[in-house]
Amino acid sequence: MSLRRSSAPISGSVKAGVGTIVGSGRGLRGGVATLLVIGLLPLSVGSAAADESSSIPCTGQAEQAADAVAQAASCSSPVELMSADTAYQTVHVNPDGTTTYDMGSEPVRTKVSGAWKPIDRSLVGGTGGIEVASPIAPMTFSDGTAGQPLATIATGGHELSMDVPFDLPAPEISGSQLTYDDVLPGVDLIVTVDDDTAGFGEVLRVDSPQAAANPALAELEFPLATSGDLDVVGAGGGFEARDSAGEAVFTAPQPQMWDSSADGVIAQANAEAVLAAPFSLTGEESATPVVETPSAADVLGEDALANRTVAPVEGDHVAQMKTTVTDQDVTVAPDDGMLTDSGTTWPVFIDPKVKSKTPAEWVMIDSGAPDYTYYKFSPDQGMGLCDYAVTTACNKTRKERVIWEFDDLDWLGDLAGADVTKATFKAFGTHSWDCTPRGVTAYVSKNISTGTTWNSNASLWGTGDYVAQQQITVAHKSACPDSPTRFVSWDITKAAKWAADTNKKSFAIGLKAHTEASMQQGWKRYRKDASISITIERAPYAPTALKFPDVPSAPCTTTDSARPVFRGDTPTVSAQLNDPDDNDSASQDQLKGHYAIYTVSGSTKVWSYDMTSFHNARVDIPVKVSAGKLKDGVAYYFDAYATDSAGKKGPVSGKCEFYIETSPPSVAPGVTVVSGPYRNSTTPSGAVGTPGTFTFTNGGANDIVSYKYNFDDDAMTKPANPGANVSFTPTKPGKHTLYVESIDRAGWASSKHTEFVFYVRVTGVESEWRMTEGTGSTVADAQHPGDVTRRLNLTAATWVDGPIGDLDGDGFADSSAIHFDGVAGHYAQSASEPLATDQSFSVSAMVELDAATRNATAVSVDGSHASAFQLAHRSGAECAGAPVNGCWSFLMNSADVARPTTTFVTAPDEVVTGQWTQLTGVYDATAKTATLYVCTPGTPDNPVAHTASFTTPWMAFGNFQVGRGRYNDAATDAWPGAIGAIHVYEGIESTTQIHDTCLGAGA
């Protein structure tokens, strides 16, 4: 949908001035576009405003457009329209009826707890690390606590975290910079918050060749993590984290590394300047003419070395680094040549940087490094010819140009060029060659990105649309008499008109020395912050007072939950048309309204209406929507705009969203079991007094706002919200029915309802497989012999003698068992679960193990992804003391996921292969404990309890398994040996019961 149609105002107050623009990502960028249109109010001052002038205070600010118009007329000065301000934009209504938009490359304010606050880069302690005090993009940095990533940055509901491949100590904090000392021997990590607070740079400062020889620096892997709606891809030699629409939310230019060569360059250049300069003890100029030799400051600026921990200084050796990008990490390969070159000046600095996508970008392009990018340089960069023959401060002869791009100018693209009356571009010059004003020309440039270089951009200057705007002559050197000119403006009205006429939403302005053939004639430096100011005049206002006149209480909203709902498809819509030329006089402008309805999803236009006659301003104009245009079950919005008698089109209003519901939902709701043993099945489960919890789903209908339900009563009178849980505790066994119907936004009840039928078992009933068959492919449940769902169905199992010998002297063992050979696919299972695994239960099995060399499971109950519990043999680290034959274990998994956390209860009893042993696992839902008992048949003493805490039981709805378990979505741990009698009990068996069963060898 078009963000420019939104009408939600943002209030705030920041005095007008040079804007600085770099935002905090897609969500914030959208806010910029929205507010620009709301503030797009080229206002005229009428007689009514003049009449009221005596009572209007001259505050210079107003929240509403009408108040700004009146104050501008009364006070004869511009008035800031605060409702149109954003972090990057300040809007002024002027006395002459024009409106001026000032936008900068860096923010001037930010929202904190809903209120505008000044940008504050300082670092402060936070709950989860070290935070930036008042940023555009919230950032948190590691305070040295284990497990914290190096940095997390957020914008517009998106988030990205970056970590480092080494442990971090507690950092030293200095203003907006953190230093983590000695993260590797001789290597410090320095993190700096960008001036615009929309990103950060991290730099490894490598002090010496010895430190650089550390193998850990050969390749640096920076782990990344993002919110689930972002994809990380390589871009421009760096990476971008893009949203589902493919828009970059976070960017990282190609990583660079640089040494400290400029130290020597600066010293040499300064020495040359001293030797060549005429000198007089009296301070008078020498009469002997000399050729001027520049100092390092003439090339690099007066504060050249202050920011090397952020970016290289001119004269440093710089290398771009190769990167490999995945969704999980970005791997950077430092340039081995620089690290091993004897000519390298130490220390060496290795970044990368991460920035949130902002409404402005800037870059320097360099013919001496034609494929390198200096994206979002800081704090300034050179422009013109840097001539090595003139000064060694230029490490090679090259040309440099600087470019700024301003985005999110949707409001400008919606205008005609004729609406633009004036536009200027303003930049801050930090240095010039000397005090003689020299020419600098502003050009329209190709738009820029993290990959913009000299080779991709410079050849286009002066061709096609990329034409010169204005040349000015200026000097910026601080030593100039009468103060140097710092902020300089260029007229870019042609560029703004071109952008409006060609529907551009962004454009770029570049600066180029008038002559690039002479360093003395052109060299200057410019700071990264720049701004544009565009003045427009004037179209009708955006319509206001949007409403649905047939339903006065219906709100005009863009909030999903608050949208009004209409049961018919012909609602009436209305808007009030407004125009800056409306002055309550006979000459007031006449307006036509233009209405349109769009789908909320996809913004597809489905209906429009254009008035054929003119109307006065400030009049509500209702229009009935044509029949057959709006569809059942669809969310729409309407908006409007006005045209005046001159044919000038005003901005589009905000949106009013609504639903059309002409019929009830045609699908029944769904029922999902949240907890408890009950399923939509004729198989009994649970027990009287055992609760079950359920939730409802929409069944595929997309407009359900609530449900009505009841248990065992088809009068569905109980309400439930989507996502809410409802509980039921049976008071009697047998059949129970949960009745549910859906309610849509229009209040329609679904034409179909759901009947979720379940059966409650008699409590205390056991399941017991005694293995008395001795032959065949099934084993009956002795407690439920007629229930086929409880039979064990054998797959590749054989019958063998059980643990009870020949007691009657007939030459045959008096018990049987089933034997498995430990091969996957050899098992037995029932068609249903015999117990509720999220309640108290006991399970025992008589087992004999042929080999104790690996993990093996005797009995378990399947979940979708893993077993709820397993009686098992374990051979791993969970066995205390690492016994040769492993240990017996009762294990419980924390959740029905592929790789759950497992609680192991193990026993120190010796595992003896070929010997029958009874294993009993007991889960106590009240005490939240899991207990294992191990008993050798015939042992007179009670078995010892081995207990562990387990607090996250869950109901497994899969089959009862014998001879295997389940983990990571697959059957596992096949049993190599025999399994005799198995006993399952819903409740907690006593030690005496367990002992008695063991004495009877499980019978």
C-alpha positions, 0 to 999 in steps of 0.5 A: 500500500502507498505510505504517502496516503497515511494521515497519522500526525507526529507532533514535536518541536525542533527549531528550523535549521540545517536538516541532517538526514540519515534515518533508521530503517524501513519503518522510519523511512515510511514515517518520513514519506507519510508525514511529508505528504501530510505537511505538503500544504502550500498555504495562502494567507487570506483576509480572515487570518489577517483579521485575527492577527491581533490575537495570535501570539508569534511563537514560530510554531503551530501544531495544525496547518490552519493555525500555522497559516494564521500565525504566518500572516499575523507575524509576517514570518515563517511558522514551523508546522510541527505535525509535519516534522519528522526526525529528518524534516522540518516544514515551515509555512511562509507568509507568502503562502508557500511551504518549505521543506528542509531535509538533511543527511542526518537526523535532528531529533528522535522519538523517545517514549512518543516525544521528540528528543535531541539526538544523543550519541552517548553510551549508557548502561542498560538492562541488557548491555550498553545502550545509546542514550537517544538514537535514531536506531536503538543499539545495544553493545556488549558489557562483557557479559558472557553470551551477549553479542557485540552489538544489536541494532533495531529499526522499524520492528526489525533487528540485527545482531553481530558478534565477534569470534572471540570473548569480550572483556568489559569495555572502556567507554568514552563518549560514543566509543567503546574499547575492548582491550586485548581481545587478541594479543596486541589487538583492541576492538573499538566500537563507535556509534555513528554521528547520526546514531543510525549505525555503528562501526567496529574496528580491530586495531592491530598494533604490530606485525607480531600481533598481525601474525596471529592465525585468528586474523587470517579470516574473521567470522562475524556471526549474524542473527536477524529477526525472522523477516529478514534475509542477509545477502551479499551486496556491493562487496558487503551485505544487506539485510532485506525485508520480504519486499526486498528492501534493504533494512540494514546495510554494511559497505565492503569492509576495509582495512587501513594502516597509519601511513598518513602519519609519515605523510603528514610529517613529511608534507609539513616539513616540506611546507616549513622548508619552502615557506618564506620566513621573517623574524619580524613577521613581514612577508619576504620580498622574494617570491616563492612557490607555495608548498602545502602543509598536510592540513591543506590536503587533509584538513585541520583535524586529519587524524582525529577519526582514524578509529572510524575511517582511514585518513587520506594518505593511509594505505587502504585495502578492500577486503573480500567477504563471504556472506550467509544468513548466519555470518559474514566472513572477512579475509584481511589483506595478507599483503598489508599485514606482511608488507614491511612498508606497512605503518602500524597500527592497522585498522580492520572494520566492518560497519553496520548501518540501518537504511536511512532516508539519505546516503553520501559517498566520496568517489576517488579516481585513484581507487576507482573500484573502492567505495567511501560510502557514508564517510566520516567526518569529511572527504576531499573534493578536487585534484589531489596532486602527489607532485604538489604534496606528498600528503597525496599518496597518489595523484587522484580526483575526488568528488562527493555525492549526497542522495536524498530519499523518501521524497514521495511528496515531491514526486507527486507534484508537478515541476511548476509547484516547485518555486525554489530549491537549494542544496547546502553543504559544510566546507571544512577546508580549502587550499587557500583563501582565494574563492574557487569554483565548485559546481553542483550536479545532479548525480546518479543515485548511490548505494553501498557499492558506488565507486568512481568507475560506476558513477563519474563518467555520467556527470554532465550527461543526460539528466545528470546536469550542472545546477550552479557554480559558486566560488568560495573558500573554506580555510579556517585561517582566512581573514574575516572568517571562512565561509562554511555553509554554502548553498547551491541553487538546485531548483532545476533538479527539484523541478525535474524530480517532480516532473519525472515522479522521482522519489529521490535524487542525488546532488554531487559536488565537483571542483570547477577545475580538476586539473590543478590542486591549487585551483580546486582542492577543498574538503566537505563534511558529511552532513548536507541538506536540501530545502525545497519551497512549493506553491500550491495545490489544494489541501488533502481532504479532511473529515473523512467519514461514513455518514450513514454510520456516524459512530463509525471511526476513520481508522487504519487500525485492524481491530477498529475498522467498521464493518458493513453488511452491505456492499454500498456504503456511503463515504464522505470527505471535506475538500479544502484549498489554500485559496479559500478565503471566504471571499467571492474569489474563493477557489472551486474544487472537485473531489476524487474518491477511490477505494482500494483493497488493504492487501495489495492496494488494488483500486476497485472503485473510483468517483470523479466529481464533474462539477465544482464545489466550495471548499470546507463542505462535506461531499458524500458519495454512495459506492456503486453496487457490485464493486466490493466483495464479501470478506475483504478489507478496503480503505477509501481516500480522496484528493481535490483538484482546483479550478486551475487543474492543480492536484492536491495530495491524497488524504489519509485512509479510512479502512473498513470491512465488507461482510455480506454473509456469515463465515462458511467454514467451521472453526478448528479445535486444538488440544493445548494440554491434557490427554483428550483428542477428537477420537472414540478411543478413551483417554484421560480420566475423571478429574483430569483437566484438558485445555483447548484453543480454537482456530479460524478454520481458514476464515480470515475475519474471525474476531471471537468464538462461542462454545460450550461443553456437552451443550449445543447452545454455544453461549460462552465467549472466547477470544482468538488464541484464548485457552478454555479448560474442561475437567470431566466429572464423569467418564464416557462421551463428551462434546465440545461445540464451537462456532466462529463470530466474524467482524460483522457479528455473523456466526459461522454457518457451520459449527464444530463438534469435538467429541472425546471419551473419558476413561475410567480412572485407575485402569492399568495397561499390562502386556504379560507376553503370555502368548508365546507366539503370533504377531500381537500381544494383548493388553491383559487389562483390556483384552478386547481393545484392539487399539491397545494390542502390541503389533510386532514387527520383525520380533521373535518370541523367546523364553521370559524371566520365569523359569520352568516352575511346573517341571514340564520342561518349558519356561513359564513366561515368554518375552519378545526379542529384537535384534537391535536393527532399525525397523524391528519393534512393536507398537500399539495403535493408541497411547495408553496413558497421559504423559503430562499427568502422574504415571508409572511404567515398568518393563522386564528387560534383558540386554544382549549388548551394552555398547550403545543407547537402546530404548525398551519402551516409550511413547511417541510425540510428533518429533520426540518421545515423551519418555523412554525406559532405556539403556544409555552409554554416554556421558549421562552415566556417572563414572563412565561405567563400561556397560553404561547405565539404566535410565528413565529419560523425559524430554522437555517438549515435542520438538526435534531436539528437546532438552532431555532430563536423564534419571540414571541408576548406578546399578551394574548393567549385566548383559544377558541378565533380566532386570526390571526397570520402572519409571515414575513421573509425579506431576505434583512433585514435578519429579521423575524417578527410576527404580532398577530391580533384579528379579528375586531380590528381597530388598525394595529397589532404590529410588533415583530421582531428578526434577522435571517441570515440563511434562507434555501430552504425547499423542503418538503410539506406545512403542516397544523396542525403540524411541523417537528423536529428531523426527525419526525412530532411534535407539533400537533395542538389542535383546528381550523384553518381557512383561510391561506394566503401565499405570496412571498414577504413582506406584509405590515401592512395595508394588514395584518390589512385588512385581519384580519378585514375580518377574513382571508377571 
